């Protein structure tokens, strides 16, 4: 079962956050929550052939997208501290001298004096109609949303890493296929040249064979360029320089379509529970509803207590020491309809967030279903591609044998050779489609981290 929701809940409730000067309440998380239970801690790039899970772990630590999202989490956690500060009193101390100068027409009483004063004031809000509680609830909901957005960004990084890795694997497979195409085309060229030298074939056969070989070699050169580009793309995706050389371990076997066994309905239900964007959308709704309560509280009476003490002196002579304490009841009466429109605005935002949450839920279901169909089609296409490569290989070998024996046309050999090259490309593409479709479906459900753990 995917671990996203428990991990997010643990991240929110974790009490072991160190208290610092900037975080006296210990609210701001320091350690990023893992995307899945098997994620390795951040560290140096392992000095061994890297598996796909290794690449994912490196990307989650080094890709800037996760750093951006994590900064949002920390900022949202600080927002809780700002909201909770309203439950504590405020204390202000004012100290300073004042220079007084008196000049009169008659000169009587003229002079200068220095007045020094110190004022200590304490203010504490006792009751505000639930405004503080609503603002704390809103800030807490925004932290949940930020954590879910971080999880969504992290899963996006995982998918990008998988896509870049699959692209590199596909280009490697294309290179292998093109090497085989070049070897077969060279055999056909040598066979046509030998038959031309023996006087049993025309120069046209040899020229066509040379053309076919050159085309195969050109495709191989282009594929090797694409291979270098895809390797650079993978390096950048995991947060390394594009020129970094990655030593990759052998890839895991192709998926067998295990996700399809649950059925589309069950997978959509899982997505509604597990997708981080849906978690974020529901948290945004809760935050907007709390903002409505906060706006409503602003129109209610509030009660506060204040106390102050003031010391004053003129020059070096102590003059007075006065203090006061008071209880204040504040009743909003009229603010030019500002409060009414503020409440209307907050309610409209709550309605907007609810609509966005429903839109996100619907899009999540569509994403799961379309990726479910894509994986099913990709697996069926792979089976057909495997049959195609077997028949194309046998046909090409037969055509080459017939031409060698002098009972077949070179045009038939070229057609069979071209069909074999096409079948090899289709097999590579089908395998690439299966790998990507499996990752996309896992991402659509919200459990791509667990799909990566299955390969550890």
TAJOZI-V900254 format. One line per field, one symbol per residue. phi: phi as a letter, one per 40 degrees, with the letter a starting at -180 (. if undefined). burial: # if it has 9 or more other C-alpha atoms within 8 Angstrom, else .. Layout:
phi = ???
burial = ???
This chain:
phi = .dbdcdcccccccdcccccbccbccgcccbcccccaccccccaccdcadcccdccccccccbcccccccccccccccccccccccccbcbbbbbbicbcbbbbbccgcgcibabcbaabbbbbaccabggccccccccccccccccccccccccccccccccccccccccccccccccccccccccccccccccccccgbacccccccccccccccccccccccccccccccccccccgbcccccbcbccccdcccgcccccgccccccccccbcccccccccccccccccccccccccbcbbbbbaaabbaabfbccbabbaaaabbbbbcbabggdcccccccccccccccccccccccccccccccccccccccccccccccccccccccccccccccccccgbbccccccccccccccccccccccccccccccccccccchbccccccccc
burial = .###..##..#.....#.....#..####.....##..#.........#####.######.##.###.##.##########.##.#..#....................#..#############..#####.##########################################.###.##.###.##.###.##....#...##..##.##..##.##..##.##..###########.#..............#..#...#..##.###.#########################################........................#..##..##.##..##.##..##..##.###.##.###.##.##..##.##..##.##..##.###...##..###.##.###.###############################...
